[in-house]
Amino acid sequence: MQQFPLFVSLDNRRVLVVGGGTVATRKIHSLMPSGAQIHVVAPNLSERLTQLEKSGHITHHAREYASGEAQHYWLSVAATNDARTNAQVAKDANECNALINVADEPRLGNVAFASIVNRAPLQIAISTGGHSPILARLIRARIAAFIPASYGTLTQLAGDYRQQVKDRFQHLAQRRRFWETVLTGPIAQRLLRGDETGARQQLSAQLKLTIEADGQTDNSVDVNKGEVYLVGAGPGDPDLLTFRALRLMHQADVVLHDRLVSDDVLALCPSDAEYIYVGKRRADHAMPQATINDTLVKHAKAGKRVLRLKGGDPFIFGRGGEEIETLADSGVRFEVVPGITAASGCASYAGIPLTHRDHAQACVFVTGHLKQGALELNWKHLVQPNQTVVCYMGLTALKELCEKLVFHGLAADTPAALVERGTTQHQRVFSATVATLHEQVASASVRAPTLIIIGSVVVLRNKLQWFNPALDQSVQESPANGDSFMN
């Protein structure tokens, strides 16, 4: 390790920045939240630094750097475009063992500015030792994506209660266990949902309920009452998960997942969690819905953090409403995280906009699930002009769906498409007409999950398709008259 990472307090300390251009501006922006007294030595200032001077955030000395000046400051930053000036500032600071940062010449200095994820009072600093600031910023962006802004409030909460917890628990191991429970359990989740008042009340109550006897904590108190996270896993591509979904997935004790959840998404859950497959196929329900509901309640009441992972969005043909009704009736806490539904995700990856000013001003979602062997839909509503029809779970009923749409008035040459395993590297898109789509799909060994899109928006696919997976075998079908509607 070439450099030792160290957080220092600059509050009310004198800091010198030599230079008034773009680099100096960036350095000063990094320094400002620290509360330092920032003195800028430069003949001229950038527009932004001029504004900061007028507002009193910096003190400007409109001149060239004077030899030996850095020795009067606790920290100096050399940020000019003149190598000789930067070297002189570094020499002066090093001679008196002061802190010095030199832009673009880290070897001359003894301090490197880190790229910071700021969730004050929580801070995460990333440094490459001056070798690649761009890489540090890219890493910072990735870390920031996984650290909610509310973690700053969570950090403050822990700080506010730190002494009370220390007074309550005599031993470090006890304090560690208590804080691990608080920071990863329902109290933290409550705060991250925006209920800071409720989180503080629950933490105070937890401290009162905790009993010490002979220096040992009475663990009979349920400090980690379970809850359920109903999370939409999206249509398959793990990059489409929300930040909140990822955070909750990472802390699950039990994972109930259906067959529409892709392996790539499932791999993001903890390896030590208990996995329960509750998938459904046509005429093959691995676990009846009532049993799924009961399983959620059972594990939550046992103090577990239960992840109910559903393909797409849990509230769109996902029976999410039924499951949380049971949880609500059973007094189990729950949280719902929406996911990108198949209609949005698969259509986007197929290059088919669901609405378009020239083609469709409405979009209707239906399910192709057969009831007692028949497809029961409001056919009159589905054959309206300037409308896109999206059918979930329609592979088995594809032929009946298309035939009945035509029977009820939809033109037989209406463009139609079927997306197989959309958003994944196995995606295939079959484009045809409502009259010919079934024949094409029947000869192609298509497997679920699939999504059917019917409407003139499908003609835009050739022009707008952008996703080309490695295993892409996209098929285009021409109408019976031989003239492709895609041209």
Secondary structure as GFF3:
##gff-version 3
##sequence-region A 1 487
A	DSSP	beta_strand	14	18	.	.	.	ID=ss1
A	DSSP	alpha_helix	22	31	.	.	.	ID=ss2
A	DSSP	three_ten_helix	32	34	.	.	.	ID=ss3
A	DSSP	beta_strand	37	41	.	.	.	ID=ss4
A	DSSP	alpha_helix	47	54	.	.	.	ID=ss5
A	DSSP	beta_strand	59	61	.	.	.	ID=ss6
A	DSSP	three_ten_helix	69	72	.	.	.	ID=ss7
A	DSSP	beta_strand	75	78	.	.	.	ID=ss8
A	DSSP	alpha_helix	83	95	.	.	.	ID=ss9
A	DSSP	beta_strand	99	102	.	.	.	ID=ss10
A	DSSP	three_ten_helix	106	108	.	.	.	ID=ss11
A	DSSP	beta_strand	115	119	.	.	.	ID=ss12
A	DSSP	beta_strand	122	126	.	.	.	ID=ss13
A	DSSP	alpha_helix	133	146	.	.	.	ID=ss14
A	DSSP	alpha_helix	151	168	.	.	.	ID=ss15
A	DSSP	alpha_helix	172	184	.	.	.	ID=ss16
A	DSSP	alpha_helix	186	192	.	.	.	ID=ss17
A	DSSP	alpha_helix	196	209	.	.	.	ID=ss18
A	DSSP	beta_strand	212	213	.	.	.	ID=ss19
A	DSSP	beta_strand	216	217	.	.	.	ID=ss20
A	DSSP	beta_strand	227	232	.	.	.	ID=ss21
A	DSSP	three_ten_helix	238	240	.	.	.	ID=ss22
A	DSSP	alpha_helix	243	250	.	.	.	ID=ss23
A	DSSP	beta_strand	254	257	.	.	.	ID=ss24
A	DSSP	alpha_helix	263	266	.	.	.	ID=ss25
A	DSSP	beta_strand	274	277	.	.	.	ID=ss26
A	DSSP	beta_strand	280	281	.	.	.	ID=ss27
A	DSSP	beta_strand	284	285	.	.	.	ID=ss28
A	DSSP	alpha_helix	289	301	.	.	.	ID=ss29
A	DSSP	beta_strand	305	310	.	.	.	ID=ss30
A	DSSP	alpha_helix	320	329	.	.	.	ID=ss31
A	DSSP	beta_strand	333	337	.	.	.	ID=ss32
A	DSSP	alpha_helix	342	350	.	.	.	ID=ss33
A	DSSP	beta_strand	362	367	.	.	.	ID=ss34
A	DSSP	alpha_helix	379	382	.	.	.	ID=ss35
A	DSSP	beta_strand	387	392	.	.	.	ID=ss36
A	DSSP	alpha_helix	398	407	.	.	.	ID=ss37
A	DSSP	beta_strand	415	420	.	.	.	ID=ss38
A	DSSP	beta_strand	428	433	.	.	.	ID=ss39
A	DSSP	alpha_helix	437	442	.	.	.	ID=ss40
A	DSSP	beta_strand	450	454	.	.	.	ID=ss41
A	DSSP	three_ten_helix	456	460	.	.	.	ID=ss42
A	DSSP	alpha_helix	461	464	.	.	.	ID=ss43
A	DSSP	beta_strand	475	476	.	.	.	ID=ss44
###
